[in-house]
Amino acid sequence: MTFDLDLPWQVDPRVSMRPEPFGALLYHFGTRRLSFLKNQRVLAVVRLLADHPSARAACAAAGVAEAELPAYARALAALAESRMITERTVVCP
Amino acid sequence: MPEHDEEVLSTDELSTDELLVEEVSIDGMCGVY
């Protein structure tokens, strides 16, 4: 799956997120799937998604370096594939 | 004329980040208490 870093994303409302020493545990109440976020930075990215206009901006805010972006895009693609994160609809005022 | 500096870029940095996310399904655990 290709992941568009320039779109707005959010954690699905049916997802519960539990911080852990290794990162975080995500549980989706709709799909009954678990995802493990394996470090604190990817957790920060996921948490920041809703506050930024794009996944790329959320990555930058979390301190993800340009060289690391492909790895984070793959991680976010996996989360989108399993519906842990969903594209956010931007409502214009 | 300046010497051509060779810059060594590490391409292995991302390999440690390959597993940023792991997924499992608990469907197979239905009925297990």
Backbone of each chain as nested JSON, in Angstrom:
{
  "chains": [
    {"id": "A", "residues": [
      {"number": 1, "name": "MET", "atoms": {"N": [0.848, -1.191, 0.0], "CA": [0.0, 0.0, 0.0], "C": [0.884, 1.242, 0.0]}},
      {"number": 2, "name": "THR", "atoms": {"N": [0.565, 2.187, -0.875], "CA": [1.309, 3.439, -0.839], "C": [0.63, 4.372, 0.153]}},
      {"number": 3, "name": "PHE", "atoms": {"N": [1.414, 5.096, 0.866], "CA": [0.889, 5.979, 1.903], "C": [1.2, 7.412, 1.515]}},
      {"number": 4, "name": "ASP", "atoms": {"N": [0.165, 8.249, 1.504], "CA": [0.362, 9.65, 1.12], "C": [0.689, 10.474, 2.365]}},
      {"number": 5, "name": "LEU", "atoms": {"N": [1.953, 10.835, 2.474], "CA": [2.412, 11.616, 3.628], "C": [1.821, 13.018, 3.657]}},
      {"number": 6, "name": "ASP", "atoms": {"N": [1.293, 13.464, 2.53], "CA": [0.823, 14.844, 2.458], "C": [-0.667, 15.0, 2.754]}},
      {"number": 7, "name": "LEU", "atoms": {"N": [-1.318, 13.886, 3.079], "CA": [-2.725, 13.96, 3.471], "C": [-2.85, 14.043, 4.987]}},
      {"number": 8, "name": "PRO", "atoms": {"N": [-3.989, 14.577, 5.475], "CA": [-4.224, 14.597, 6.923], "C": [-4.722, 13.238, 7.409]}},
      {"number": 9, "name": "TRP", "atoms": {"N": [-4.19, 12.758, 8.501], "CA": [-4.567, 11.454, 9.056], "C": [-4.918, 11.607, 10.527]}},
      {"number": 10, "name": "GLN", "atoms": {"N": [-5.569, 10.598, 11.058], "CA": [-5.906, 10.593, 12.483], "C": [-5.984, 9.149, 12.968]}},
      {"number": 11, "name": "VAL", "atoms": {"N": [-5.862, 8.987, 14.261], "CA": [-6.088, 7.673, 14.851], "C": [-7.582, 7.407, 14.792]}},
      {"number": 12, "name": "ASP", "atoms": {"N": [-7.954, 6.22, 14.35], "CA": [-9.371, 5.873, 14.25], "C": [-10.02, 5.977, 15.635]}},
      {"number": 13, "name": "PRO", "atoms": {"N": [-11.236, 6.554, 15.695], "CA": [-11.912, 6.708, 17.0], "C": [-12.137, 5.385, 17.726]}},
      {"number": 14, "name": "ARG", "atoms": {"N": [-12.142, 4.261, 16.995], "CA": [-12.365, 2.964, 17.645], "C": [-11.077, 2.335, 18.152]}},
      {"number": 15, "name": "VAL", "atoms": {"N": [-10.003, 3.118, 18.116], "CA": [-8.708, 2.6, 18.561], "C": [-8.386, 3.109, 19.96]}},
      {"number": 16, "name": "SER", "atoms": {"N": [-7.992, 2.182, 20.804], "CA": [-7.51, 2.532, 22.137], "C": [-5.989, 2.408, 22.132]}},
      {"number": 17, "name": "MET", "atoms": {"N": [-5.339, 3.404, 22.692], "CA": [-3.883, 3.435, 22.652], "C": [-3.34, 3.384, 24.08]}},
      {"number": 18, "name": "ARG", "atoms": {"N": [-2.473, 2.424, 24.313], "CA": [-1.891, 2.283, 25.654], "C": [-0.369, 2.434, 25.565]}},
      {"number": 19, "name": "PRO", "atoms": {"N": [0.173, 3.494, 26.165], "CA": [1.627, 3.671, 26.148], "C": [2.328, 2.544, 26.895]}},
      {"number": 20, "name": "GLU", "atoms": {"N": [3.443, 2.101, 26.359], "CA": [4.255, 1.042, 26.959], "C": [5.709, 1.484, 26.936]}},
      {"number": 21, "name": "PRO", "atoms": {"N": [6.56, 0.86, 27.731], "CA": [7.985, 1.231, 27.716], "C": [8.614, 1.122, 26.332]}},
      {"number": 22, "name": "PHE", "atoms": {"N": [8.162, 0.176, 25.518], "CA": [8.748, -0.018, 24.19], "C": [8.131, 0.906, 23.147]}},
      {"number": 23, "name": "GLY", "atoms": {"N": [7.039, 1.583, 23.48], "CA": [6.319, 2.416, 22.513], "C": [4.854, 2.492, 22.895]}},
      {"number": 24, "name": "ALA", "atoms": {"N": [4.035, 1.684, 22.25], "CA": [2.617, 1.669, 22.611], "C": [1.935, 0.448, 22.026]}},
      {"number": 25, "name": "LEU", "atoms": {"N": [0.795, 0.145, 22.621], "CA": [-0.058, -0.943, 22.156], "C": [-1.364, -0.316, 21.674]}},
      {"number": 26, "name": "LEU", "atoms": {"N": [-1.763, -0.643, 20.459], "CA": [-3.009, -0.121, 19.901], "C": [-3.979, -1.272, 19.721]}},
      {"number": 27, "name": "TYR", "atoms": {"N": [-5.217, -1.062, 20.151], "CA": [-6.241, -2.081, 19.941], "C": [-7.413, -1.449, 19.2]}},
      {"number": 28, "name": "HIS", "atoms": {"N": [-7.824, -2.08, 18.115], "CA": [-8.954, -1.598, 17.33], "C": [-10.19, -2.412, 17.704]}},
      {"number": 29, "name": "PHE", "atoms": {"N": [-11.195, -1.736, 18.275], "CA": [-12.39, -2.437, 18.743], "C": [-13.26, -2.953, 17.591]}},
      {"number": 30, "name": "GLY", "atoms": {"N": [-13.071, -2.414, 16.394], "CA": [-13.848, -2.877, 15.253], "C": [-13.24, -4.093, 14.584]}},
      {"number": 31, "name": "THR", "atoms": {"N": [-11.939, -4.065, 14.397], "CA": [-11.286, -5.165, 13.666], "C": [-10.704, -6.215, 14.613]}},
      {"number": 32, "name": "ARG", "atoms": {"N": [-10.676, -5.912, 15.896], "CA": [-10.091, -6.791, 16.922], "C": [-8.624, -7.083, 16.614]}},
      {"number": 33, "name": "ARG", "atoms": {"N": [-7.942, -6.091, 16.135], "CA": [-6.524, -6.26, 15.834], "C": [-5.689, -5.445, 16.813]}},
      {"number": 34, "name": "LEU", "atoms": {"N": [-4.495, -5.943, 17.033], "CA": [-3.529, -5.249, 17.886], "C": [-2.354, -4.799, 17.035]}},
      {"number": 35, "name": "SER", "atoms": {"N": [-1.863, -3.621, 17.325], "CA": [-0.631, -3.17, 16.695], "C": [0.321, -2.701, 17.789]}},
      {"number": 36, "name": "PHE", "atoms": {"N": [1.567, -3.036, 17.603], "CA": [2.594, -2.587, 18.533], "C": [3.412, -1.497, 17.865]}},
      {"number": 37, "name": "LEU", "atoms": {"N": [3.482, -0.348, 18.492], "CA": [4.383, 0.702, 18.029], "C": [5.701, 0.473, 18.756]}},
      {"number": 38, "name": "LYS", "atoms": {"N": [6.78, 0.296, 17.987], "CA": [8.001, -0.232, 18.571], "C": [8.987, 0.794, 19.121]}},
      {"number": 39, "name": "ASN", "atoms": {"N": [8.669, 2.062, 19.015], "CA": [9.508, 3.039, 19.714], "C": [8.694, 4.294, 20.046]}},
      {"number": 40, "name": "GLN", "atoms": {"N": [9.287, 5.153, 20.837], "CA": [8.565, 6.333, 21.32], "C": [8.319, 7.343, 20.202]}},
      {"number": 41, "name": "ARG", "atoms": {"N": [9.219, 7.346, 19.208], "CA": [9.056, 8.343, 18.142], "C": [7.873, 8.017, 17.244]}},
      {"number": 42, "name": "VAL", "atoms": {"N": [7.705, 6.754, 16.929], "CA": [6.557, 6.412, 16.087], "C": [5.263, 6.647, 16.871]}},
      {"number": 43, "name": "LEU", "atoms": {"N": [5.313, 6.47, 18.178], "CA": [4.162, 6.804, 19.023], "C": [3.891, 8.308, 18.948]}},
      {"number": 44, "name": "ALA", "atoms": {"N": [4.947, 9.109, 19.029], "CA": [4.784, 10.562, 18.949], "C": [4.169, 10.958, 17.608]}},
      {"number": 45, "name": "VAL", "atoms": {"N": [4.633, 10.327, 16.537], "CA": [4.082, 10.63, 15.204], "C": [2.582, 10.338, 15.182]}},
      {"number": 46, "name": "VAL", "atoms": {"N": [2.22, 9.163, 15.676], "CA": [0.807, 8.768, 15.651], "C": [-0.037, 9.731, 16.488]}},
      {"number": 47, "name": "ARG", "atoms": {"N": [0.5, 10.116, 17.646], "CA": [-0.237, 11.046, 18.508], "C": [-0.395, 12.42, 17.857]}},
      {"number": 48, "name": "LEU", "atoms": {"N": [0.595, 12.819, 17.087], "CA": [0.58, 14.164, 16.507], "C": [-0.204, 14.249, 15.2]}},
      {"number": 49, "name": "LEU", "atoms": {"N": [-0.609, 13.109, 14.653], "CA": [-1.292, 13.114, 13.354], "C": [-2.497, 14.057, 13.34]}},
      {"number": 50, "name": "ALA", "atoms": {"N": [-3.315, 13.982, 14.39], "CA": [-4.56, 14.747, 14.397], "C": [-4.336, 16.25, 14.5]}},
      {"number": 51, "name": "ASP", "atoms": {"N": [-3.153, 16.641, 14.965], "CA": [-2.896, 18.067, 15.176], "C": [-2.184, 18.728, 14.01]}},
      {"number": 52, "name": "HIS", "atoms": {"N": [-1.899, 17.959, 12.972], "CA": [-1.129, 18.516, 11.869], "C": [-1.836, 18.293, 10.532]}},
      {"number": 53, "name": "PRO", "atoms": {"N": [-1.578, 19.186, 9.59], "CA": [-2.285, 19.115, 8.307], "C": [-1.86, 17.943, 7.431]}},
      {"number": 54, "name": "SER", "atoms": {"N": [-0.773, 17.284, 7.782], "CA": [-0.323, 16.13, 6.99], "C": [0.507, 15.21, 7.877]}},
      {"number": 55, "name": "ALA", "atoms": {"N": [0.648, 13.977, 7.419], "CA": [1.498, 13.033, 8.14], "C": [2.95, 13.508, 8.099]}},
      {"number": 56, "name": "ARG", "atoms": {"N": [3.333, 14.144, 6.999], "CA": [4.704, 14.658, 6.873], "C": [4.976, 15.708, 7.959]}},
      {"number": 57, "name": "ALA", "atoms": {"N": [3.989, 16.577, 8.194], "CA": [4.137, 17.608, 9.226], "C": [4.189, 16.977, 10.612]}},
      {"number": 58, "name": "ALA", "atoms": {"N": [3.396, 15.94, 10.818], "CA": [3.414, 15.248, 12.109], "C": [4.777, 14.587, 12.338]}},
      {"number": 59, "name": "CYS", "atoms": {"N": [5.339, 14.002, 11.296], "CA": [6.67, 13.388, 11.4], "C": [7.714, 14.446, 11.754]}},
      {"number": 60, "name": "ALA", "atoms": {"N": [7.637, 15.582, 11.084], "CA": [8.597, 16.655, 11.35], "C": [8.465, 17.135, 12.785]}},
      {"number": 61, "name": "ALA", "atoms": {"N": [7.227, 17.281, 13.25], "CA": [6.998, 17.752, 14.619], "C": [7.514, 16.745, 15.642]}},
      {"number": 62, "name": "ALA", "atoms": {"N": [7.515, 15.471, 15.271], "CA": [7.991, 14.425, 16.187], "C": [9.515, 14.263, 16.106]}},
      {"number": 63, "name": "GLY", "atoms": {"N": [10.14, 14.996, 15.197], "CA": [11.599, 14.94, 15.095], "C": [12.124, 13.87, 14.169]}},
      {"number": 64, "name": "VAL", "atoms": {"N": [11.274, 13.396, 13.265], "CA": [11.716, 12.386, 12.301], "C": [12.587, 13.063, 11.237]}},
      {"number": 65, "name": "ALA", "atoms": {"N": [13.783, 12.564, 11.038], "CA": [14.695, 13.134, 10.048], "C": [14.242, 12.754, 8.643]}},
      {"number": 66, "name": "GLU", "atoms": {"N": [14.644, 13.579, 7.684], "CA": [14.264, 13.356, 6.281], "C": [14.644, 11.938, 5.827]}},
      {"number": 67, "name": "ALA", "atoms": {"N": [15.819, 11.487, 6.255], "CA": [16.3, 10.164, 5.838], "C": [15.459, 9.034, 6.44]}},
      {"number": 68, "name": "GLU", "atoms": {"N": [14.797, 9.333, 7.536], "CA": [13.988, 8.302, 8.204], "C": [12.552, 8.26, 7.676]}},
      {"number": 69, "name": "LEU", "atoms": {"N": [12.176, 9.252, 6.879], "CA": [10.783, 9.346, 6.43], "C": [10.272, 8.091, 5.721]}},
      {"number": 70, "name": "PRO", "atoms": {"N": [11.06, 7.483, 4.833], "CA": [10.543, 6.272, 4.158], "C": [10.153, 5.167, 5.148]}},
      {"number": 71, "name": "ALA", "atoms": {"N": [10.942, 4.979, 6.182], "CA": [10.629, 3.946, 7.175], "C": [9.346, 4.296, 7.919]}},
      {"number": 72, "name": "TYR", "atoms": {"N": [9.199, 5.575, 8.243], "CA": [7.991, 5.991, 8.962], "C": [6.769, 5.943, 8.046]}},
      {"number": 73, "name": "ALA", "atoms": {"N": [6.971, 6.246, 6.768], "CA": [5.851, 6.141, 5.819], "C": [5.398, 4.689, 5.712]}},
      {"number": 74, "name": "ARG", "atoms": {"N": [6.357, 3.748, 5.736], "CA": [5.992, 2.322, 5.686], "C": [5.224, 1.926, 6.941]}},
      {"number": 75, "name": "ALA", "atoms": {"N": [5.664, 2.439, 8.079], "CA": [4.973, 2.13, 9.335], "C": [3.554, 2.687, 9.319]}},
      {"number": 76, "name": "LEU", "atoms": {"N": [3.412, 3.915, 8.844], "CA": [2.076, 4.526, 8.789], "C": [1.199, 3.811, 7.758]}},
      {"number": 77, "name": "ALA", "atoms": {"N": [1.807, 3.341, 6.681], "CA": [1.048, 2.579, 5.686], "C": [0.495, 1.3, 6.305]}},
      {"number": 78, "name": "ALA", "atoms": {"N": [1.307, 0.651, 7.123], "CA": [0.848, -0.573, 7.798], "C": [-0.308, -0.253, 8.735]}},
      {"number": 79, "name": "LEU", "atoms": {"N": [-0.216, 0.873, 9.424], "CA": [-1.296, 1.258, 10.345], "C": [-2.566, 1.644, 9.572]}},
      {"number": 80, "name": "ALA", "atoms": {"N": [-2.4, 2.252, 8.411], "CA": [-3.56, 2.613, 7.588], "C": [-4.202, 1.35, 7.016]}},
      {"number": 81, "name": "GLU", "atoms": {"N": [-3.36, 0.406, 6.614], "CA": [-3.844, -0.864, 6.061], "C": [-4.717, -1.597, 7.075]}},
      {"number": 82, "name": "SER", "atoms": {"N": [-4.311, -1.54, 8.332], "CA": [-5.081, -2.23, 9.378], "C": [-6.129, -1.313, 10.008]}},
      {"number": 83, "name": "ARG", "atoms": {"N": [-6.323, -0.151, 9.429], "CA": [-7.36, 0.818, 9.836], "C": [-7.125, 1.411, 11.226]}},
      {"number": 84, "name": "MET", "atoms": {"N": [-5.904, 1.299, 11.74], "CA": [-5.595, 1.963, 13.01], "C": [-5.608, 3.479, 12.829]}},
      {"number": 85, "name": "ILE", "atoms": {"N": [-5.168, 3.919, 11.661], "CA": [-5.266, 5.339, 11.34], "C": [-6.095, 5.472, 10.07]}},
      {"number": 86, "name": "THR", "atoms": {"N": [-6.812, 6.575, 9.989], "CA": [-7.669, 6.804, 8.83], "C": [-7.447, 8.223, 8.321]}},
      {"number": 87, "name": "GLU", "atoms": {"N": [-7.741, 8.389, 7.033], "CA": [-7.605, 9.707, 6.449], "C": [-8.598, 10.645, 7.122]}},
      {"number": 88, "name": "ARG", "atoms": {"N": [-8.149, 11.84, 7.403], "CA": [-8.991, 12.805, 8.117], "C": [-9.637, 13.744, 7.103]}},
      {"number": 89, "name": "THR", "atoms": {"N": [-10.918, 13.979, 7.301], "CA": [-11.611, 14.912, 6.432], "C": [-11.425, 16.313, 6.979]}},
      {"number": 90, "name": "VAL", "atoms": {"N": [-10.89, 17.188, 6.149], "CA": [-10.68, 18.566, 6.581], "C": [-11.911, 19.377, 6.206]}},
      {"number": 91, "name": "VAL", "atoms": {"N": [-12.525, 19.984, 7.212], "CA": [-13.724, 20.782, 6.977], "C": [-13.325, 22.256, 6.919]}},
      {"number": 92, "name": "CYS", "atoms": {"N": [-13.617, 22.864, 5.791], "CA": [-13.315, 24.287, 5.656], "C": [-14.406, 25.101, 6.34]}},
      {"number": 93, "name": "PRO", "atoms": {"N": [-14.023, 26.154, 7.063], "CA": [-15.041, 26.972, 7.745], "C": [-15.895, 27.756, 6.756]}}
    ]},
    {"id": "B", "residues": [
      {"number": 1, "name": "MET", "atoms": {"N": [43.419, 23.66, -6.679], "CA": [42.117, 23.023, -6.866], "C": [41.833, 22.101, -5.68]}},
      {"number": 2, "name": "PRO", "atoms": {"N": [40.689, 22.275, -5.075], "CA": [40.412, 21.464, -3.88], "C": [40.236, 19.987, -4.213]}},
      {"number": 3, "name": "GLU", "atoms": {"N": [40.638, 19.213, -3.269], "CA": [40.46, 17.77, -3.412], "C": [38.967, 17.449, -3.367]}},
      {"number": 4, "name": "HIS", "atoms": {"N": [38.588, 16.419, -4.092], "CA": [37.181, 15.998, -4.058], "C": [36.952, 15.17, -2.796]}},
      {"number": 5, "name": "ASP", "atoms": {"N": [36.18, 15.714, -1.917], "CA": [35.905, 15.004, -0.675], "C": [34.838, 13.949, -0.894]}},
      {"number": 6, "name": "GLU", "atoms": {"N": [35.163, 12.79, -0.41], "CA": [34.168, 11.726, -0.498], "C": [33.376, 11.689, 0.796]}},
      {"number": 7, "name": "GLU", "atoms": {"N": [32.099, 11.738, 0.651], "CA": [31.25, 11.713, 1.833], "C": [30.624, 10.328, 1.938]}},
      {"number": 8, "name": "VAL", "atoms": {"N": [30.842, 9.716, 3.058], "CA": [30.301, 8.373, 3.249], "C": [28.953, 8.484, 3.94]}},
      {"number": 9, "name": "LEU", "atoms": {"N": [27.929, 8.079, 3.244], "CA": [26.586, 8.125, 3.815], "C": [26.186, 6.721, 4.225]}},
      {"number": 10, "name": "SER", "atoms": {"N": [25.682, 6.632, 5.412], "CA": [25.235, 5.327, 5.879], "C": [23.85, 5.029, 5.343]}},
      {"number": 11, "name": "THR", "atoms": {"N": [23.723, 3.919, 4.683], "CA": [22.398, 3.514, 4.2], "C": [21.801, 2.447, 5.1]}},
      {"number": 12, "name": "ASP", "atoms": {"N": [22.538, 2.126, 6.148], "CA": [22.056, 1.075, 7.047], "C": [21.191, 1.619, 8.168]}},
      {"number": 13, "name": "GLU", "atoms": {"N": [21.113, 2.957, 8.242], "CA": [20.396, 3.547, 9.377], "C": [18.945, 3.1, 9.431]}},
      {"number": 14, "name": "LEU", "atoms": {"N": [18.333, 2.967, 8.245], "CA": [16.913, 2.638, 8.231], "C": [16.646, 1.183, 8.593]}},
      {"number": 15, "name": "SER", "atoms": {"N": [17.679, 0.35, 8.454], "CA": [17.434, -1.062, 8.696], "C": [16.995, -1.314, 10.132]}},
      {"number": 16, "name": "THR", "atoms": {"N": [17.443, -0.482, 11.062], "CA": [17.046, -0.675, 12.449], "C": [15.605, -0.237, 12.666]}},
      {"number": 17, "name": "ASP", "atoms": {"N": [15.073, 0.524, 11.72], "CA": [13.717, 1.028, 11.88], "C": [12.704, 0.227, 11.071]}},
      {"number": 18, "name": "GLU", "atoms": {"N": [13.152, -0.901, 10.517], "CA": [12.249, -1.677, 9.678], "C": [10.992, -2.089, 10.432]}},
      {"number": 19, "name": "LEU", "atoms": {"N": [11.164, -2.41, 11.699], "CA": [10.02, -2.867, 12.463], "C": [9.54, -1.795, 13.428]}},
      {"number": 20, "name": "LEU", "atoms": {"N": [9.017, -0.746, 12.879], "CA": [8.445, 0.301, 13.72], "C": [7.067, -0.106, 14.202]}},
      {"number": 21, "name": "VAL", "atoms": {"N": [6.432, -1.004, 13.444], "CA": [5.076, -1.443, 13.764], "C": [4.983, -2.945, 13.589]}},
      {"number": 22, "name": "GLU", "atoms": {"N": [4.351, -3.614, 14.534], "CA": [4.043, -5.041, 14.387], "C": [2.573, -5.233, 14.653]}},
      {"number": 23, "name": "GLU", "atoms": {"N": [1.964, -6.132, 13.923], "CA": [0.521, -6.327, 14.063], "C": [0.172, -7.772, 14.357]}},
      {"number": 24, "name": "VAL", "atoms": {"N": [-0.846, -7.951, 15.176], "CA": [-1.352, -9.288, 15.448], "C": [-2.874, -9.226, 15.498]}},
      {"number": 25, "name": "SER", "atoms": {"N": [-3.503, -10.337, 15.222], "CA": [-4.949, -10.43, 15.338], "C": [-5.271, -11.321, 16.52]}},
      {"number": 26, "name": "ILE", "atoms": {"N": [-6.304, -10.953, 17.274], "CA": [-6.673, -11.8, 18.417], "C": [-7.908, -12.631, 18.095]}},
      {"number": 27, "name": "ASP", "atoms": {"N": [-8.322, -12.662, 16.818], "CA": [-9.51, -13.44, 16.443], "C": [-9.363, -14.909, 16.821]}},
      {"number": 28, "name": "GLY", "atoms": {"N": [-8.163, -15.426, 16.685], "CA": [-7.925, -16.825, 16.991], "C": [-8.003, -17.142, 18.47]}},
      {"number": 29, "name": "MET", "atoms": {"N": [-8.143, -16.105, 19.278], "CA": [-8.182, -16.318, 20.728], "C": [-9.619, -16.396, 21.254]}},
      {"number": 30, "name": "CYS", "atoms": {"N": [-10.608, -16.34, 20.338], "CA": [-12.002, -16.41, 20.777], "C": [-12.232, -17.697, 21.568]}},
      {"number": 31, "name": "GLY", "atoms": {"N": [-12.861, -17.588, 22.699], "CA": [-13.168, -18.761, 23.5], "C": [-12.029, -19.171, 24.408]}},
      {"number": 32, "name": "VAL", "atoms": {"N": [-10.935, -18.473, 24.365], "CA": [-9.816, -18.785, 25.247], "C": [-9.844, -17.826, 26.431]}},
      {"number": 33, "name": "TYR", "atoms": {"N": [-9.984, -18.374, 27.617], "CA": [-10.083, -17.519, 28.803], "C": [-9.037, -17.903, 29.833]}}
    ]}
  ]
}
